[in-house]
Amino acid sequence: MFADLPFLRAGFRPFFLFAGLFAMLHIPVWLVLITGQAALPLAFDPMLWHGHEMLFGFGTAAVAGFLLTAVPNWTGSRGVSGWPLALLAGLWLAARLAFLAGPGLTLWAAPALDLAFLPTLAAMLAGPLIRTGKSRNLVFLGLLTVLCVADGLILAAMTGMAETGRNGLALALFTLVLMIGIVGGRIIPAFTQSGLQAVGVAWQGHRLPGLEPAALALLGGVAIAEALAPGAAAGSALCLAAAVAHGLRLAGWQGWKTRRLPLLWVLHLGYLWIPLGLAAVGLAGFGLLPLPHEAALHGLTVGAIGTMTLGVMSRAALGHGGRPLVPAAATVAAYLLVWSAAWLRLSAPLADTHNLLWASGLAWSGGFALFVLVYAPICLRPRADGRPG
């Protein structure tokens, strides 16, 4: 009976809802901690905990929801559902709770549960991906493997076994950005073309020869350089080069034509944070932007990852929930809040008080609260069109 619940009929249902809830709740808790207004009995360094949980709590929930929904479409296979999906979702949830359980349980249970999640996800996806044998899709198994390595590096630092926390955080962040670059390059032009054609707007996207592989290769180079030496000159230079490449890539998709279609313009605005965020990291690395390296990274975390995941989750949940691709007004407000949160977060280190930090956090949490308000019923109820899934 439990395994037949609508909540467990498709991968996007538990994981998109978990991602939204986690994003909504984590940042207010973090702000209370970082501003000294309260304390939690954390067994780990709070900065590492925050970075890890935003990447491997929020980030991997969104990734899991997307891949568990997309892979069946790519491969023509049956999606993960029922008890296997319940066990995977339970593993993710148990890891999040274990990090808050206090030193006695946390020191061994949280790392063990957390390290088990991504390999379990990869194992569930590997069969159909390998059987179809398409390299363009197999790359996601490689990226999940890299994320596992990054997770291990961070957890080694959190448990005092090695000083690899910053390296792991950098590797995880830029691997997620690379994943967004790959997925964005597939869906943004395709969705833009079909969406504009549906409303009678001409679209002639253009791609410069060699730009696509170069842009993605530069992101891969950034991930390696930043993982080896976070904030060093090599990574900063590659960030600036990648910013130019991804700016040109985005311009070719003609996002300015989507201004009346929120489900499209949110993807363009979200992707815009990749060149903007990379430029911020690169300029900060060379001392040309008055931001610490870690602060500059928020253009990519809050801006690119936050806005793109929100845009993809809201569109995918509508489509796979059997509903028209028309966002609610609250969803559009959520887009604007999360996108604005990135600007506020980048500006926060320049202020003398915590006001901008709080404004950014409230905008982020408010945006994802609206997402949960609109999409929890979609994730919890059967498809509106009566089809399976």
BATOR-234048 format. One record per residue (C-alpha): x, y, z; residue in three letters; residue number from 1. Coordinates in steps of 0.02 Angstrom, whole numbers. Layout:
N
pt x X y Y z Z aa Ala i NUM
...
***
This chain:
389
pt x 0 y 0 z 0 aa Met i 1
pt x 136 y 123 z 49 aa Phe i 2
pt x 235 y 90 z -110 aa Ala i 3
pt x 81 y 134 z -215 aa Asp i 4
pt x 68 y 311 z -148 aa Leu i 5
pt x 71 y 446 z -285 aa Pro i 6
pt x 221 y 520 z -193 aa Phe i 7
pt x 324 y 366 z -243 aa Leu i 8
pt x 268 y 348 z -424 aa Arg i 9
pt x 407 y 453 z -501 aa Ala i 10
pt x 577 y 515 z -445 aa Gly i 11
pt x 537 y 699 z -459 aa Phe i 12
pt x 400 y 685 z -328 aa Arg i 13
pt x 499 y 654 z -168 aa Pro i 14
pt x 661 y 736 z -222 aa Phe i 15
pt x 594 y 899 z -292 aa Phe i 16
pt x 488 y 918 z -136 aa Leu i 17
pt x 636 y 877 z -23 aa Phe i 18
pt x 746 y 999 z -118 aa Ala i 19
pt x 618 y 1138 z -98 aa Gly i 20
pt x 589 y 1104 z 86 aa Leu i 21
pt x 775 y 1092 z 124 aa Phe i 22
pt x 814 y 1254 z 32 aa Ala i 23
pt x 673 y 1341 z 124 aa Met i 24
pt x 725 y 1282 z 298 aa Leu i 25
pt x 914 y 1272 z 294 aa His i 26
pt x 957 y 1453 z 258 aa Ile i 27
pt x 859 y 1530 z 404 aa Pro i 28
pt x 943 y 1405 z 520 aa Val i 29
pt x 1112 y 1449 z 447 aa Trp i 30
pt x 1081 y 1636 z 463 aa Leu i 31
pt x 1035 y 1617 z 647 aa Val i 32
pt x 1197 y 1520 z 673 aa Leu i 33
pt x 1313 y 1634 z 574 aa Ile i 34
pt x 1246 y 1792 z 655 aa Thr i 35
pt x 1270 y 1718 z 829 aa Gly i 36
pt x 1087 y 1720 z 879 aa Gln i 37
pt x 1080 y 1534 z 918 aa Ala i 38
pt x 1185 y 1377 z 918 aa Ala i 39
pt x 1162 y 1197 z 864 aa Leu i 40
pt x 1252 y 1045 z 938 aa Pro i 41
pt x 1345 y 1015 z 775 aa Leu i 42
pt x 1486 y 889 z 779 aa Ala i 43
pt x 1569 y 971 z 629 aa Phe i 44
pt x 1637 y 1140 z 577 aa Asp i 45
pt x 1482 y 1248 z 542 aa Pro i 46
pt x 1554 y 1320 z 380 aa Met i 47
pt x 1592 y 1148 z 311 aa Leu i 48
pt x 1421 y 1086 z 366 aa Trp i 49
pt x 1333 y 1230 z 278 aa His i 50
pt x 1431 y 1210 z 116 aa Gly i 51
pt x 1413 y 1022 z 117 aa His i 52
pt x 1227 y 1024 z 151 aa Glu i 53
pt x 1187 y 1152 z 17 aa Met i 54
pt x 1282 y 1049 z -112 aa Leu i 55
pt x 1244 y 872 z -52 aa Phe i 56
pt x 1078 y 906 z 32 aa Gly i 57
pt x 990 y 1029 z -82 aa Phe i 58
pt x 1098 y 1003 z -237 aa Gly i 59
pt x 1095 y 814 z -246 aa Thr i 60
pt x 908 y 807 z -208 aa Ala i 61
pt x 876 y 915 z -361 aa Ala i 62
pt x 998 y 811 z -464 aa Val i 63
pt x 917 y 648 z -408 aa Ala i 64
pt x 743 y 711 z -449 aa Gly i 65
pt x 798 y 768 z -621 aa Phe i 66
pt x 897 y 612 z -669 aa Leu i 67
pt x 767 y 490 z -602 aa Leu i 68
pt x 639 y 579 z -712 aa Thr i 69
pt x 747 y 611 z -866 aa Ala i 70
pt x 837 y 444 z -883 aa Val i 71
pt x 677 y 345 z -917 aa Pro i 72
pt x 636 y 470 z -1055 aa Asn i 73
pt x 812 y 458 z -1128 aa Trp i 74
pt x 818 y 269 z -1124 aa Thr i 75
pt x 637 y 213 z -1141 aa Gly i 76
pt x 654 y 117 z -977 aa Ser i 77
pt x 538 y 107 z -829 aa Arg i 78
pt x 574 y 236 z -695 aa Gly i 79
pt x 621 y 200 z -515 aa Val i 80
pt x 465 y 197 z -408 aa Ser i 81
pt x 386 y 114 z -257 aa Gly i 82
pt x 498 y 37 z -124 aa Trp i 83
pt x 664 y 69 z -215 aa Pro i 84
pt x 620 y 253 z -229 aa Leu i 85
pt x 563 y 256 z -47 aa Ala i 86
pt x 728 y 180 z 10 aa Leu i 87
pt x 829 y 305 z -92 aa Leu i 88
pt x 728 y 452 z -26 aa Ala i 89
pt x 741 y 383 z 150 aa Gly i 90
pt x 930 y 370 z 133 aa Leu i 91
pt x 941 y 554 z 83 aa Trp i 92
pt x 828 y 606 z 226 aa Leu i 93
pt x 918 y 499 z 354 aa Ala i 94
pt x 1084 y 578 z 308 aa Ala i 95
pt x 1014 y 754 z 332 aa Arg i 96
pt x 943 y 710 z 502 aa Leu i 97
pt x 1101 y 619 z 557 aa Ala i 98
pt x 1205 y 777 z 533 aa Phe i 99
pt x 1094 y 860 z 664 aa Leu i 100
pt x 1086 y 715 z 787 aa Ala i 101
pt x 1231 y 768 z 898 aa Gly i 102
pt x 1411 y 707 z 911 aa Pro i 103
pt x 1375 y 530 z 971 aa Gly i 104
pt x 1280 y 474 z 816 aa Leu i 105
pt x 1337 y 603 z 691 aa Thr i 106
pt x 1522 y 561 z 685 aa Leu i 107
pt x 1493 y 391 z 607 aa Trp i 108
pt x 1312 y 383 z 547 aa Ala i 109
pt x 1303 y 546 z 448 aa Ala i 110
pt x 1457 y 514 z 339 aa Pro i 111
pt x 1407 y 332 z 310 aa Ala i 112
pt x 1230 y 376 z 258 aa Leu i 113
pt x 1285 y 524 z 154 aa Asp i 114
pt x 1420 y 426 z 61 aa Leu i 115
pt x 1294 y 289 z 20 aa Ala i 116
pt x 1169 y 402 z -68 aa Phe i 117
pt x 1255 y 447 z -231 aa Leu i 118
pt x 1321 y 270 z -267 aa Pro i 119
pt x 1146 y 203 z -236 aa Thr i 120
pt x 1072 y 332 z -355 aa Leu i 121
pt x 1204 y 292 z -486 aa Ala i 122
pt x 1170 y 105 z -469 aa Ala i 123
pt x 986 y 134 z -502 aa Met i 124
pt x 1024 y 235 z -658 aa Leu i 125
pt x 1170 y 134 z -725 aa Ala i 126
pt x 1073 y -11 z -801 aa Gly i 127
pt x 967 y 86 z -926 aa Pro i 128
pt x 1106 y 210 z -964 aa Leu i 129
pt x 1233 y 73 z -1001 aa Ile i 130
pt x 1110 y -31 z -1103 aa Arg i 131
pt x 1074 y 115 z -1220 aa Thr i 132
pt x 1260 y 154 z -1229 aa Gly i 133
pt x 1244 y 338 z -1275 aa Lys i 134
pt x 1399 y 430 z -1218 aa Ser i 135
pt x 1304 y 594 z -1203 aa Arg i 136
pt x 1201 y 515 z -1064 aa Asn i 137
pt x 1336 y 405 z -987 aa Leu i 138
pt x 1428 y 564 z -940 aa Val i 139
pt x 1307 y 585 z -795 aa Phe i 140
pt x 1372 y 425 z -715 aa Leu i 141
pt x 1546 y 500 z -725 aa Gly i 142
pt x 1487 y 662 z -647 aa Leu i 143
pt x 1401 y 568 z -505 aa Leu i 144
pt x 1565 y 478 z -475 aa Thr i 145
pt x 1658 y 644 z -464 aa Val i 146
pt x 1527 y 706 z -340 aa Leu i 147
pt x 1558 y 550 z -235 aa Cys i 148
pt x 1744 y 592 z -230 aa Val i 149
pt x 1705 y 772 z -182 aa Ala i 150
pt x 1589 y 711 z -45 aa Asp i 151
pt x 1726 y 601 z 24 aa Gly i 152
pt x 1849 y 746 z 27 aa Leu i 153
pt x 1729 y 856 z 123 aa Ile i 154
pt x 1680 y 721 z 246 aa Leu i 155
pt x 1864 y 680 z 276 aa Ala i 156
pt x 1888 y 860 z 329 aa Ala i 157
pt x 1729 y 863 z 434 aa Met i 158
pt x 1786 y 710 z 531 aa Thr i 159
pt x 1964 y 775 z 553 aa Gly i 160
pt x 2047 y 645 z 441 aa Met i 161
pt x 2116 y 769 z 313 aa Ala i 162
pt x 2119 y 954 z 270 aa Glu i 163
pt x 2026 y 934 z 106 aa Thr i 164
pt x 1865 y 1028 z 144 aa Gly i 165
pt x 1890 y 1175 z 27 aa Arg i 166
pt x 1952 y 1059 z -110 aa Asn i 167
pt x 1799 y 949 z -97 aa Gly i 168
pt x 1679 y 1096 z -91 aa Leu i 169
pt x 1759 y 1172 z -247 aa Ala i 170
pt x 1754 y 1006 z -341 aa Leu i 171
pt x 1572 y 977 z -295 aa Ala i 172
pt x 1518 y 1154 z -338 aa Leu i 173
pt x 1598 y 1162 z -508 aa Phe i 174
pt x 1543 y 985 z -550 aa Thr i 175
pt x 1364 y 1037 z -517 aa Leu i 176
pt x 1390 y 1192 z -624 aa Val i 177
pt x 1461 y 1081 z -762 aa Leu i 178
pt x 1307 y 970 z -748 aa Met i 179
pt x 1197 y 1124 z -766 aa Ile i 180
pt x 1300 y 1176 z -917 aa Gly i 181
pt x 1271 y 1008 z -1000 aa Ile i 182
pt x 1086 y 999 z -960 aa Val i 183
pt x 1059 y 1183 z -999 aa Gly i 184
pt x 1138 y 1163 z -1169 aa Gly i 185
pt x 1012 y 1028 z -1210 aa Arg i 186
pt x 851 y 1097 z -1140 aa Ile i 187
pt x 863 y 1286 z -1151 aa Ile i 188
pt x 880 y 1300 z -1342 aa Pro i 189
pt x 753 y 1160 z -1369 aa Ala i 190
pt x 624 y 1230 z -1248 aa Phe i 191
pt x 653 y 1407 z -1313 aa Thr i 192
pt x 625 y 1357 z -1493 aa Gln i 193
pt x 467 y 1257 z -1459 aa Ser i 194
pt x 398 y 1383 z -1335 aa Gly i 195
pt x 423 y 1532 z -1450 aa Leu i 196
pt x 355 y 1441 z -1601 aa Gln i 197
pt x 197 y 1401 z -1502 aa Ala i 198
pt x 164 y 1588 z -1480 aa Val i 199
pt x 216 y 1635 z -1657 aa Gly i 200
pt x 386 y 1710 z -1618 aa Val i 201
pt x 528 y 1671 z -1737 aa Ala i 202
pt x 684 y 1595 z -1660 aa Trp i 203
pt x 849 y 1568 z -1749 aa Gln i 204
pt x 973 y 1520 z -1617 aa Gly i 205
pt x 1153 y 1518 z -1672 aa His i 206
pt x 1306 y 1426 z -1609 aa Arg i 207
pt x 1484 y 1476 z -1645 aa Leu i 208
pt x 1589 y 1332 z -1715 aa Pro i 209
pt x 1676 y 1240 z -1575 aa Gly i 210
pt x 1598 y 1346 z -1438 aa Leu i 211
pt x 1493 y 1208 z -1359 aa Glu i 212
pt x 1635 y 1085 z -1321 aa Pro i 213
pt x 1753 y 1228 z -1276 aa Ala i 214
pt x 1632 y 1303 z -1150 aa Ala i 215
pt x 1605 y 1136 z -1064 aa Leu i 216
pt x 1790 y 1092 z -1069 aa Ala i 217
pt x 1832 y 1257 z -986 aa Leu i 218
pt x 1708 y 1218 z -846 aa Leu i 219
pt x 1791 y 1050 z -824 aa Gly i 220
pt x 1959 y 1138 z -815 aa Gly i 221
pt x 1892 y 1258 z -684 aa Val i 222
pt x 1830 y 1111 z -579 aa Ala i 223
pt x 2002 y 1029 z -582 aa Ile i 224
pt x 2099 y 1189 z -551 aa Ala i 225
pt x 1987 y 1248 z -410 aa Glu i 226
pt x 1987 y 1076 z -330 aa Ala i 227
pt x 2177 y 1072 z -330 aa Leu i 228
pt x 2203 y 1251 z -271 aa Ala i 229
pt x 2044 y 1348 z -227 aa Pro i 230
pt x 2058 y 1533 z -268 aa Gly i 231
pt x 2228 y 1518 z -353 aa Ala i 232
pt x 2276 y 1610 z -513 aa Ala i 233
pt x 2253 y 1459 z -628 aa Ala i 234
pt x 2073 y 1433 z -575 aa Gly i 235
pt x 2037 y 1620 z -581 aa Ser i 236
pt x 2103 y 1634 z -759 aa Ala i 237
pt x 2002 y 1484 z -816 aa Leu i 238
pt x 1848 y 1558 z -733 aa Cys i 239
pt x 1865 y 1717 z -836 aa Leu i 240
pt x 1889 y 1619 z -997 aa Ala i 241
pt x 1740 y 1508 z -956 aa Ala i 242
pt x 1635 y 1661 z -916 aa Ala i 243
pt x 1664 y 1730 z -1091 aa Val i 244
pt x 1625 y 1562 z -1172 aa Ala i 245
pt x 1464 y 1536 z -1077 aa His i 246
pt x 1411 y 1716 z -1103 aa Gly i 247
pt x 1428 y 1691 z -1291 aa Leu i 248
pt x 1338 y 1525 z -1279 aa Arg i 249
pt x 1192 y 1603 z -1187 aa Leu i 250
pt x 1181 y 1749 z -1308 aa Ala i 251
pt x 1157 y 1626 z -1451 aa Gly i 252
pt x 998 y 1562 z -1370 aa Trp i 253
pt x 912 y 1732 z -1386 aa Gln i 254
pt x 836 y 1735 z -1214 aa Gly i 255
pt x 773 y 1914 z -1234 aa Trp i 256
pt x 632 y 1845 z -1343 aa Lys i 257
pt x 561 y 1745 z -1197 aa Thr i 258
pt x 514 y 1892 z -1087 aa Arg i 259
pt x 328 y 1846 z -1090 aa Arg i 260
pt x 357 y 1662 z -1053 aa Leu i 261
pt x 413 y 1638 z -871 aa Pro i 262
pt x 452 y 1452 z -888 aa Leu i 263
pt x 578 y 1501 z -1021 aa Leu i 264
pt x 652 y 1663 z -958 aa Trp i 265
pt x 690 y 1587 z -788 aa Val i 266
pt x 805 y 1463 z -875 aa Leu i 267
pt x 895 y 1602 z -969 aa His i 268
pt x 911 y 1709 z -812 aa Leu i 269
pt x 970 y 1559 z -713 aa Gly i 270
pt x 1100 y 1514 z -843 aa Tyr i 271
pt x 1156 y 1697 z -848 aa Leu i 272
pt x 1225 y 1669 z -673 aa Trp i 273
pt x 1353 y 1547 z -743 aa Ile i 274
pt x 1451 y 1681 z -838 aa Pro i 275
pt x 1414 y 1811 z -704 aa Leu i 276
pt x 1465 y 1694 z -564 aa Gly i 277
pt x 1621 y 1635 z -653 aa Leu i 278
pt x 1671 y 1815 z -688 aa Ala i 279
pt x 1646 y 1859 z -504 aa Ala i 280
pt x 1756 y 1715 z -447 aa Val i 281
pt x 1890 y 1755 z -575 aa Gly i 282
pt x 1894 y 1941 z -540 aa Leu i 283
pt x 1894 y 1913 z -352 aa Ala i 284
pt x 2039 y 1792 z -372 aa Gly i 285
pt x 2144 y 1927 z -455 aa Phe i 286
pt x 2092 y 2059 z -328 aa Gly i 287
pt x 1988 y 2154 z -457 aa Leu i 288
pt x 1826 y 2131 z -361 aa Leu i 289
pt x 1816 y 2175 z -175 aa Pro i 290
pt x 1749 y 2005 z -124 aa Leu i 291
pt x 1828 y 1858 z -34 aa Pro i 292
pt x 1840 y 1702 z -141 aa His i 293
pt x 1708 y 1608 z -40 aa Glu i 294
pt x 1586 y 1754 z -53 aa Ala i 295
pt x 1609 y 1766 z -241 aa Ala i 296
pt x 1559 y 1584 z -258 aa Leu i 297
pt x 1381 y 1628 z -209 aa His i 298
pt x 1347 y 1694 z -384 aa Gly i 299
pt x 1361 y 1513 z -438 aa Leu i 300
pt x 1279 y 1431 z -287 aa Thr i 301
pt x 1132 y 1547 z -255 aa Val i 302
pt x 1120 y 1616 z -432 aa Gly i 303
pt x 1159 y 1477 z -555 aa Ala i 304
pt x 1117 y 1321 z -453 aa Ile i 305
pt x 973 y 1401 z -357 aa Gly i 306
pt x 884 y 1482 z -504 aa Thr i 307
pt x 916 y 1343 z -630 aa Met i 308
pt x 857 y 1205 z -513 aa Thr i 309
pt x 702 y 1306 z -470 aa Leu i 310
pt x 664 y 1334 z -654 aa Gly i 311
pt x 693 y 1153 z -704 aa Val i 312
pt x 598 y 1080 z -555 aa Met i 313
pt x 447 y 1191 z -581 aa Ser i 314
pt x 435 y 1151 z -767 aa Arg i 315
pt x 469 y 964 z -749 aa Ala i 316
pt x 344 y 944 z -607 aa Ala i 317
pt x 207 y 1025 z -712 aa Leu i 318
pt x 244 y 920 z -865 aa Gly i 319
pt x 267 y 754 z -775 aa His i 320
pt x 122 y 794 z -659 aa Gly i 321
pt x 6 y 800 z -810 aa Gly i 322
pt x -27 y 986 z -793 aa Arg i 323
pt x -20 y 1129 z -920 aa Pro i 324
pt x 148 y 1215 z -936 aa Leu i 325
pt x 82 y 1376 z -862 aa Val i 326
pt x 164 y 1435 z -701 aa Pro i 327
pt x 64 y 1507 z -558 aa Ala i 328
pt x 92 y 1688 z -509 aa Ala i 329
pt x 175 y 1625 z -349 aa Ala i 330
pt x 298 y 1525 z -453 aa Thr i 331
pt x 348 y 1679 z -552 aa Val i 332
pt x 371 y 1773 z -388 aa Ala i 333
pt x 482 y 1630 z -328 aa Ala i 334
pt x 592 y 1648 z -483 aa Tyr i 335
pt x 618 y 1833 z -451 aa Leu i 336
pt x 652 y 1809 z -265 aa Leu i 337
pt x 785 y 1675 z -288 aa Val i 338
pt x 868 y 1768 z -432 aa Trp i 339
pt x 873 y 1927 z -328 aa Ser i 340
pt x 942 y 1830 z -179 aa Ala i 341
pt x 1103 y 1801 z -276 aa Ala i 342
pt x 1132 y 1988 z -302 aa Trp i 343
pt x 1097 y 2023 z -120 aa Leu i 344
pt x 1214 y 1884 z -63 aa Arg i 345
pt x 1356 y 1948 z -172 aa Leu i 346
pt x 1330 y 2123 z -103 aa Ser i 347
pt x 1321 y 2068 z 79 aa Ala i 348
pt x 1510 y 2069 z 114 aa Pro i 349
pt x 1516 y 2252 z 60 aa Leu i 350
pt x 1394 y 2306 z 196 aa Ala i 351
pt x 1436 y 2347 z 377 aa Asp i 352
pt x 1288 y 2250 z 448 aa Thr i 353
pt x 1202 y 2084 z 420 aa His i 354
pt x 1052 y 2167 z 337 aa Asn i 355
pt x 1094 y 2115 z 159 aa Leu i 356
pt x 1137 y 1941 z 218 aa Leu i 357
pt x 966 y 1926 z 299 aa Trp i 358
pt x 882 y 2002 z 147 aa Ala i 359
pt x 966 y 1875 z 34 aa Ser i 360
pt x 920 y 1731 z 149 aa Gly i 361
pt x 740 y 1786 z 164 aa Leu i 362
pt x 724 y 1808 z -24 aa Ala i 363
pt x 796 y 1634 z -53 aa Trp i 364
pt x 688 y 1551 z 80 aa Ser i 365
pt x 535 y 1648 z 26 aa Gly i 366
pt x 559 y 1593 z -153 aa Gly i 367
pt x 573 y 1410 z -108 aa Phe i 368
pt x 428 y 1425 z 15 aa Ala i 369
pt x 321 y 1481 z -132 aa Leu i 370
pt x 386 y 1334 z -233 aa Phe i 371
pt x 336 y 1213 z -95 aa Val i 372
pt x 165 y 1296 z -78 aa Leu i 373
pt x 128 y 1274 z -263 aa Val i 374
pt x 215 y 1109 z -298 aa Tyr i 375
pt x 187 y 1004 z -141 aa Ala i 376
pt x 10 y 960 z -201 aa Pro i 377
pt x 80 y 914 z -372 aa Ile i 378
pt x 211 y 801 z -294 aa Cys i 379
pt x 89 y 720 z -174 aa Leu i 380
pt x -62 y 692 z -287 aa Arg i 381
pt x -87 y 581 z -441 aa Pro i 382
pt x -57 y 652 z -614 aa Arg i 383
pt x -195 y 771 z -665 aa Ala i 384
pt x -217 y 682 z -833 aa Asp i 385
pt x -239 y 510 z -754 aa Gly i 386
pt x -83 y 436 z -834 aa Arg i 387
pt x 43 y 334 z -733 aa Pro i 388
pt x 191 y 421 z -654 aa Gly i 389
***
